[in-house]
Amino acid sequence: MISINANPGQTILFAVEVLDNTSTRVDGYVPLLDYVRNPDGTQLLGTTAMTNIDTGLYQVSIAIPSGITAIGTYIGSASWLHPNSNAVQYALFLCNVGLAFGSASVSPA
């Protein structure tokens, strides 16, 4: 499992590698971002094809909501078929969203 730290309003990148039996990155097996769940369990994003950025390397951008209600832990999953066996492979990630410096308010200057 991958763990990412972020702030409200930030866009994160989630990337996966598609590897064959020799641990070589290969194309042709485009991963899908299956879902991203908000801290309250509701769905933030549904199924989205990931973008190929290099041989066997795929990424997707995820916009974290803004504001105090965005704080918490998001969970996401991506899946793809293994190039040699066609078995479904999964990558899970957690995105821990907190406030910079732990401050929930701003005082006037």
LOPA-70142 format. One line per field, with one value per residue (C-alpha): x, y, z; residue in three letters; residue number from 1. Coordinates in Angstrom, 1 decimal. Layout:
! residues N
c1 (X ...)
c2 (Y ...)
c3 (Z ...)
aa (ALA ...)
i (NUM ...)
END
This chain:
! residues 109
c1 (0.0 1.2 0.7 0.6 0.4 -1.5 -3.2 -6.8 -7.1 -3.9 -3.8 -1.9 -0.5 -0.9 1.3 1.6 4.1 2.9 5.5 5.9 7.3 10.9 10.0 10.3 7.8 5.5 2.7 -0.6 -2.2 -3.7 -4.5 -7.8 -8.3 -11.2 -12.2 -11.2 -13.3 -13.6 -12.9 -16.6 -16.7 -18.6 -17.1 -14.8 -13.9 -15.1 -13.5 -10.9 -8.2 -4.7 -2.4 0.7 3.8 6.5 6.9 4.7 4.4 0.9 -0.4 -3.6 -4.2 -6.6 -7.9 -8.4 -11.3 -10.7 -11.6 -11.7 -14.1 -11.4 -9.3 -9.0 -7.9 -8.8 -8.5 -8.1 -7.6 -6.2 -6.3 -4.9 -4.3 -0.9 0.8 1.7 -1.1 -4.0 -4.6 -6.0 -3.4 -4.3 -2.6 -4.1 -3.2 -4.1 -4.0 -3.7 -5.0 -4.2 -3.8 -0.4 1.2 -2.0 -3.8 -7.5 -7.9 -6.1 -5.8 -6.0 -2.6)
c2 (0.0 3.5 6.4 10.0 13.2 16.2 19.5 20.5 21.8 20.1 17.9 14.6 12.1 8.4 6.2 2.5 0.3 -2.6 -5.3 -8.6 -11.9 -10.6 -7.3 -5.4 -2.5 -3.2 -1.3 -2.6 -3.2 0.2 0.4 1.9 4.0 2.0 4.5 7.2 7.4 10.5 10.3 9.7 6.8 8.5 8.3 11.2 9.6 6.6 4.5 6.5 5.2 6.1 8.0 6.3 8.5 6.0 2.3 0.5 3.6 5.2 8.0 9.8 13.3 13.5 16.9 16.9 19.1 22.4 23.5 22.1 19.3 17.8 16.8 13.0 9.9 9.1 5.5 4.6 1.5 0.9 -2.4 -3.9 -7.3 -8.9 -9.1 -12.8 -14.4 -12.0 -12.1 -8.9 -6.8 -4.2 -1.1 0.6 4.0 6.1 9.9 11.6 15.1 17.6 21.3 22.9 23.6 22.1 25.5 25.6 29.4 32.4 35.6 39.0 40.7)
c3 (0.0 -0.8 1.5 0.3 2.4 1.1 2.0 1.2 -2.3 -3.5 -6.6 -6.1 -8.6 -8.1 -10.3 -10.9 -12.9 -15.0 -14.8 -16.6 -15.1 -15.4 -13.6 -16.9 -17.4 -20.4 -22.2 -23.4 -20.0 -19.1 -15.4 -14.2 -11.2 -9.8 -7.1 -4.6 -1.4 0.7 4.4 5.1 2.7 -0.1 -3.6 -4.8 -8.1 -10.1 -12.8 -14.8 -17.2 -16.1 -18.5 -19.9 -19.2 -20.0 -20.9 -18.3 -16.1 -15.7 -13.6 -12.7 -11.1 -8.2 -7.0 -3.2 -2.2 -0.4 3.0 6.5 5.5 3.2 6.2 6.7 5.0 1.4 0.0 -3.6 -5.8 -9.2 -11.1 -14.3 -15.9 -15.4 -18.8 -18.5 -16.5 -17.1 -13.3 -12.0 -10.1 -7.6 -6.0 -3.0 -1.7 1.3 1.0 4.4 4.2 7.0 7.5 6.9 10.3 12.0 11.9 11.1 11.2 9.9 11.9 10.1 9.6)
aa (MET ILE SER ILE ASN ALA ASN PRO GLY GLN THR ILE LEU PHE ALA VAL GLU VAL LEU ASP ASN THR SER THR ARG VAL ASP GLY TYR VAL PRO LEU LEU ASP TYR VAL ARG ASN PRO ASP GLY THR GLN LEU LEU GLY THR THR ALA MET THR ASN ILE ASP THR GLY LEU TYR GLN VAL SER ILE ALA ILE PRO SER GLY ILE THR ALA ILE GLY THR TYR ILE GLY SER ALA SER TRP LEU HIS PRO ASN SER ASN ALA VAL GLN TYR ALA LEU PHE LEU CYS ASN VAL GLY LEU ALA PHE GLY SER ALA SER VAL SER PRO ALA)
i (1 2 3 4 5 6 7 8 9 10 11 12 13 14 15 16 17 18 19 20 21 22 23 24 25 26 27 28 29 30 31 32 33 34 35 36 37 38 39 40 41 42 43 44 45 46 47 48 49 50 51 52 53 54 55 56 57 58 59 60 61 62 63 64 65 66 67 68 69 70 71 72 73 74 75 76 77 78 79 80 81 82 83 84 85 86 87 88 89 90 91 92 93 94 95 96 97 98 99 100 101 102 103 104 105 106 107 108 109)
END
